[in-house]
Amino acid sequence: MKKYVFKNGVVIDGTGGECKHNQVVVTNGNTIEFIGNESDYQASGDEQLIDAQGGTIVPGFIDTHVHMMMEFSPIAERLATPFSFMYYKAAEYLQTTLHAGVTSVRDALGTDAGVKKAVEDGLIVGPRMQLSINALTITGGHGDGYTVSGTVTDILPSNYPGMPHGVCDGVDEVRKKTRGMLRAGAEVIKVHATGGVLSATDHPEFTQFSLEELKVMVEEGRFRKGVKVMAHAQGAEGIKNAVRAGVHSIEHGIFIDDEAIELMLENGTFLVPTLLAPVAVLETAAETGMPDTAVQKSKEVIEEHIASFKKAHKAGVKIAMGTDAGVFKHGTNLRELGLMVDAGMSPMESIVASTKTAAECLGWEDQVGTLEVGKLADIVVVKGNLLEDIYSLANDESIQVVMKDGNIEKDIR
């Protein structure tokens, strides 16, 4: 097994504690073997040195809301692209994400079990993944794919082997569809509890699914040894319905009100804010052929989104970093940290949200998220001191070294 010694950098371990100087992080195989003062480490002589060159040594970053099988593109382009081409593009997106310093992701719909197996078996490189397979939605709801012309045009193909369609109505249909996602390999259940920005026939404040329907999803997940539910929820009523039903995390949370915040605190519900999503939609609208309805709704919600994040953060809601990458370009994920800082977090808080808290959101806190002896060797070296310039993460070139599972996946020092 290969051993590596990371040295000559500021160590931020992801716990939120003070950064450390003159320390080394030693990996052996796929785990962390030692963290401490360099003078206390007894070298065996067979280690490979990773000189951080005065930069920052941090845990691998975790994005809890991505779509690895897509990057939004004009509808004419999608219609002219062969079905299987998306798998080859996904291999590119996965590598780009990993090289951006993101070593673990939670896929929020669109990626099937075969893609995860390809990464795990080493056929392609990418972050480790937790899959939702496809999202549950109502007829005419966010993710239905129905357009005002009467045709159905999904952003991603669905209803093929390994990718069940997610439309369901009523408790019985919801139960069966949830079981279908679990059968296809879902490790987390994704539900659209409200309308959204990209769908043409609804609005982010529209409520989808009844409380009883949402409870069935949570119940079915619980039957499978604790599979959690993540809820796309933007309007206040839909957010509160989801939290009352027992969902694990609220995605986006654009119109959170005070009652929703109290419910989230009472239930220990995570918020995955995805502040980058509406920003990126507006930045890339012309290039990607984003519908005018999506552009208009992004303009409407962007300030409310920031205000809701500020309220939730101030109240102490658990916030895990997530971006919605795939709605925009992969590999730009870590811009989210700068946006969280702009909205009131300290740089250290944004790092914790993207490591320790994100790992807790995925239920992987015993494996990843912090630099601790015995945990998986997911380590990133960033150029410069992150606490002095968190915005440097927006530049992929600032990510100097990426280690995942004890393997060096990127080294541009």
C-alpha positions in Angstrom: 0.0 0.0 0.0 1.2 3.5 -0.8 1.9 5.9 1.9 1.8 9.7 1.5 2.9 12.5 3.7 1.2 15.9 3.3 3.3 18.7 4.8 4.2 22.4 4.6 0.6 23.6 4.6 -2.1 25.0 6.9 -4.2 22.1 8.1 -8.0 22.7 8.3 -9.5 19.4 9.5 -13.1 20.2 8.8 -14.3 20.2 12.4 -14.4 23.9 12.7 -11.4 24.0 15.1 -8.5 26.3 14.7 -6.3 25.7 11.7 -2.9 24.0 12.5 0.6 24.8 11.4 3.7 22.6 11.2 1.6 19.4 11.1 1.7 16.5 8.7 -1.2 14.3 7.4 -0.1 10.8 6.6 -2.1 8.3 4.6 -1.6 4.6 4.3 -3.5 2.8 1.6 -7.0 4.3 1.6 -7.1 5.6 5.2 -5.5 8.4 7.2 -2.9 7.0 9.5 -1.5 10.0 11.3 -2.2 13.7 11.9 0.1 15.7 14.2 3.3 17.6 14.6 5.9 16.7 12.0 8.4 16.1 14.8 6.2 13.4 16.3 6.0 11.4 13.1 8.4 8.5 12.7 9.0 8.2 9.0 9.5 4.7 7.6 11.3 5.9 4.5 8.9 4.6 1.9 6.5 7.5 2.1 5.8 9.8 -0.9 6.0 13.5 0.0 3.2 15.9 -1.0 4.5 19.4 -0.4 1.5 21.8 0.0 3.9 24.7 -0.7 2.3 26.9 1.9 -1.2 26.2 0.8 -4.2 24.7 2.7 -4.7 21.0 3.4 -8.4 20.2 3.8 -10.7 17.2 3.7 -12.2 16.4 0.3 -15.2 18.6 -0.4 -18.7 17.1 -0.5 -21.5 18.4 -2.7 -24.9 17.1 -1.5 -26.9 18.1 -4.5 -25.7 17.4 -8.0 -26.9 15.9 -11.3 -24.0 14.0 -12.7 -25.7 12.8 -15.9 -26.5 16.2 -17.3 -25.5 19.7 -18.1 -28.4 21.9 -19.2 -28.3 22.5 -22.9 -30.7 23.8 -25.6 -33.7 21.5 -26.3 -32.8 21.3 -30.0 -29.4 20.0 -29.0 -30.8 17.4 -26.6 -33.3 16.1 -29.2 -30.4 15.7 -31.7 -28.2 13.7 -29.3 -28.2 9.9 -29.3 -29.5 8.4 -26.0 -26.2 6.6 -25.0 -24.1 9.7 -25.5 -25.0 11.0 -22.1 -23.0 8.2 -20.4 -19.8 9.3 -22.2 -20.5 12.9 -21.2 -21.1 11.8 -17.6 -17.6 10.4 -17.5 -16.3 13.8 -18.3 -18.5 15.5 -15.8 -17.4 13.1 -13.0 -13.7 13.7 -13.7 -14.2 17.4 -13.8 -16.1 17.4 -10.5 -13.4 15.3 -8.8 -10.6 17.5 -10.2 -12.5 20.5 -8.7 -11.8 19.0 -5.3 -15.2 17.4 -4.7 -14.6 13.8 -3.6 -18.1 12.8 -2.6 -21.5 13.8 -4.0 -25.2 13.0 -3.5 -26.9 12.8 -6.9 -30.3 14.4 -6.8 -31.7 12.6 -9.9 -30.7 11.2 -13.2 -27.8 8.9 -12.4 -28.3 5.1 -12.4 -26.6 2.4 -10.5 -24.4 1.4 -13.5 -22.6 4.8 -13.4 -21.8 4.4 -9.7 -20.5 0.8 -10.3 -18.3 2.1 -13.1 -16.7 4.6 -10.7 -16.3 2.0 -7.9 -14.8 -0.6 -10.3 -12.3 1.9 -11.6 -13.6 2.0 -15.2 -14.0 5.8 -14.9 -12.9 8.3 -12.3 -15.2 10.4 -10.2 -16.3 11.2 -6.7 -18.0 8.5 -4.6 -21.7 8.8 -5.1 -25.0 8.4 -3.1 -27.8 7.9 -5.6 -31.5 8.9 -5.6 -32.0 7.4 -9.1 -35.0 9.6 -10.1 -37.2 12.1 -8.3 -40.9 11.6 -7.4 -43.2 14.3 -8.6 -46.9 14.8 -9.3 -48.7 14.9 -12.6 -48.1 18.4 -13.9 -45.5 19.1 -11.2 -41.8 20.0 -11.2 -40.0 17.3 -13.2 -43.1 16.1 -15.1 -41.6 17.2 -18.4 -45.0 18.3 -19.7 -44.8 21.5 -21.8 -47.4 24.1 -22.7 -47.5 22.6 -26.2 -48.8 19.4 -24.8 -45.6 17.4 -25.5 -43.4 15.8 -22.9 -39.7 16.8 -22.9 -37.8 15.7 -19.9 -34.5 17.3 -19.2 -33.0 13.8 -18.9 -34.4 10.6 -20.4 -36.3 8.4 -18.0 -38.3 5.2 -17.9 -35.5 3.1 -19.3 -34.0 0.1 -17.5 -32.5 1.3 -14.2 -34.3 4.7 -14.4 -38.0 4.5 -13.5 -40.1 7.5 -14.3 -41.0 9.4 -11.1 -44.6 10.7 -11.7 -47.1 9.4 -9.1 -50.3 10.6 -7.6 -52.1 9.3 -4.4 -50.7 7.3 -1.5 -50.8 3.9 -3.2 -49.0 5.1 -6.3 -46.5 7.0 -4.2 -45.7 3.9 -2.2 -45.2 1.7 -5.3 -43.1 4.3 -7.0 -40.9 4.8 -3.9 -40.4 1.0 -3.8 -39.5 1.1 -7.5 -36.7 3.7 -6.9 -35.4 1.6 -4.0 -35.4 -1.5 -6.3 -33.4 0.5 -8.9 -30.7 1.2 -6.3 -31.8 4.5 -4.6 -29.7 5.2 -1.5 -31.8 8.3 -0.8 -35.3 9.1 -2.0 -35.7 12.4 -3.9 -39.1 14.1 -3.9 -40.3 17.3 -5.5 -42.4 18.8 -2.7 -43.0 22.1 -4.5 -42.7 23.6 -8.0 -39.4 24.8 -9.3 -37.5 27.3 -11.4 -36.9 25.1 -14.5 -40.4 23.7 -15.0 -42.7 25.7 -17.3 -46.1 24.7 -15.8 -45.6 25.5 -12.1 -44.0 28.0 -9.7 -41.5 27.5 -6.8 -44.2 28.4 -4.3 -46.7 25.8 -5.6 -47.1 22.9 -3.1 -46.8 19.3 -4.4 -47.8 16.1 -2.7 -50.0 15.9 0.4 -48.6 15.3 3.9 -49.9 11.7 3.8 -48.1 11.1 0.5 -44.8 12.5 1.8 -45.1 10.4 5.0 -45.4 7.2 2.9 -42.0 8.0 1.2 -40.4 8.5 4.6 -42.0 5.3 5.9 -40.8 3.2 2.9 -37.3 4.6 3.3 -37.3 3.7 7.0 -38.3 0.1 6.2 -35.0 -0.1 4.2 -32.8 0.4 7.2 -32.9 4.1 7.3 -32.9 5.3 3.7 -33.5 9.1 4.0 -35.7 11.4 1.9 -34.4 14.6 0.4 -37.0 17.1 -0.7 -36.8 19.7 -3.4 -38.8 22.3 -1.5 -38.9 26.0 -2.3 -42.3 27.4 -1.1 -42.9 27.7 2.6 -46.0 25.4 2.7 -44.2 22.6 0.8 -41.1 23.0 3.1 -43.2 22.7 6.2 -45.1 19.7 4.8 -41.8 18.0 4.0 -40.3 18.6 7.5 -43.5 17.5 9.2 -43.4 14.3 7.2 -39.9 13.6 8.4 -37.7 14.3 5.4 -34.0 14.4 6.1 -33.0 17.5 4.1 -34.7 20.5 2.4 -33.2 21.3 -1.0 -33.1 25.0 -2.0 -35.4 26.3 0.7 -36.0 29.6 -1.2 -39.1 30.8 0.7 -38.4 29.5 4.2 -40.4 31.3 6.9 -40.0 31.5 10.7 -42.3 28.5 11.3 -40.4 26.4 8.8 -37.1 27.3 10.6 -38.6 26.3 14.0 -39.8 23.0 12.6 -36.3 22.3 11.0 -34.6 23.0 14.3 -37.0 20.7 16.2 -36.5 17.9 13.7 -32.8 18.3 13.0 -33.6 18.8 9.3 -30.7 19.8 7.1 -30.9 22.7 4.6 -29.0 22.3 1.3 -29.3 25.9 0.0 -27.8 25.7 -3.6 -27.2 29.5 -3.7 -25.3 29.0 -6.9 -28.2 27.6 -8.9 -30.2 30.8 -9.7 -27.0 32.8 -10.1 -25.6 30.4 -12.6 -29.0 30.1 -14.5 -28.9 33.8 -15.1 -25.2 33.8 -16.1 -25.5 31.0 -18.6 -29.1 31.5 -19.9 -28.2 32.6 -23.4 -25.5 29.9 -23.8 -27.6 27.0 -22.6 -31.0 28.0 -24.1 -32.5 28.3 -20.7 -36.3 28.9 -21.0 -37.5 32.4 -20.5 -39.8 31.2 -17.7 -36.7 29.8 -15.8 -34.8 33.1 -16.3 -37.8 35.1 -15.0 -38.3 32.9 -12.0 -34.6 33.0 -11.1 -34.7 36.8 -11.1 -37.8 36.7 -8.9 -36.3 34.4 -6.3 -32.6 35.3 -6.0 -32.9 37.9 -3.3 -35.5 35.9 -1.3 -33.2 32.9 -1.5 -30.3 34.8 0.1 -32.6 36.3 2.8 -33.9 32.8 3.6 -30.3 31.4 3.9 -29.4 34.3 6.3 -32.4 33.5 8.5 -31.7 29.8 8.6 -28.0 30.3 9.3 -28.6 32.8 12.1 -31.2 30.5 13.7 -28.7 27.6 13.7 -30.3 25.3 11.1 -27.8 22.6 9.9 -26.5 23.7 6.5 -24.9 21.3 4.1 -23.2 22.5 0.9 -25.0 21.6 -2.3 -25.0 23.3 -5.6 -27.4 21.8 -8.2 -24.4 21.3 -10.6 -25.7 19.9 -13.8 -28.3 22.7 -14.1 -25.1 24.6 -14.8 -21.5 23.5 -15.6 -19.9 20.8 -13.5 -16.6 21.7 -11.8 -17.7 25.1 -10.6 -19.2 23.6 -7.4 -16.9 25.4 -5.0 -18.2 28.8 -5.9 -20.9 28.0 -3.5 -18.6 28.6 -0.5 -18.0 32.2 -1.6 -21.8 32.7 -2.0 -22.4 31.3 1.5 -19.8 33.7 2.9 -21.4 36.6 1.1 -24.7 35.6 2.8 -23.3 35.6 6.3 -21.2 32.6 7.0 -17.5 32.9 8.0 -15.0 31.2 5.7 -14.5 28.5 8.3 -18.3 27.9 8.6 -18.5 27.5 4.8 -15.7 24.9 4.9 -17.4 22.9 7.6 -20.7 23.0 5.7 -18.8 21.6 2.7 -17.1 18.8 4.7 -18.2 17.8 8.1 -21.9 18.8 7.9 -22.2 17.6 4.3 -20.9 14.2 5.4 -23.4 14.1 8.2 -26.2 14.9 5.7 -25.2 11.9 3.7 -24.8 9.7 6.8 -21.1 9.2 6.0 -19.6 11.1 8.9 -17.8 8.0 10.1 -15.9 7.7 6.8 -15.4 11.2 5.3 -15.8 14.9 6.0 -13.0 15.5 8.5 -9.3 14.8 8.6 -9.1 12.1 11.4 -7.1 9.0 11.9 -9.0 6.0 10.5 -11.2 7.9 8.1 -10.9 7.5 4.3 -8.0 9.4 2.7 -9.9 12.1 0.9 -7.6 15.1 0.9 -7.4 18.3 -1.1 -4.5 20.8 -1.3 -5.6 24.3 -2.1 -3.2 27.1 -3.2 -2.9 29.8 -0.5 -4.7 30.2 2.8 -8.4 29.5 2.3 -9.4 31.5 5.4 -7.9 34.5 3.8 -9.4 34.0 0.3 -12.3 31.6 0.2 -13.2 33.0 -3.2 -10.1 31.4 -4.7 -12.1 28.1 -4.9 -14.0 29.5 -7.8 -10.8 29.0 -9.9 -10.2 25.3 -10.5 -6.5 26.0 -10.8 -6.4 26.8 -7.1 -7.1 23.1 -6.5 -3.6 21.8 -6.6 -3.9 18.2 -5.4 -6.9 15.9 -5.0 -6.7 12.5 -3.3 -9.6 10.2 -3.1 -9.6 6.9 -1.3 -5.8 7.2 -1.0 -5.2 7.7 -4.7 -3.8 10.9 -6.2 -6.4 11.9 -8.8 -4.9 15.3 -9.6 -1.6 17.0 -9.0 -0.8 20.3 -10.8 1.8 21.6 -8.4 
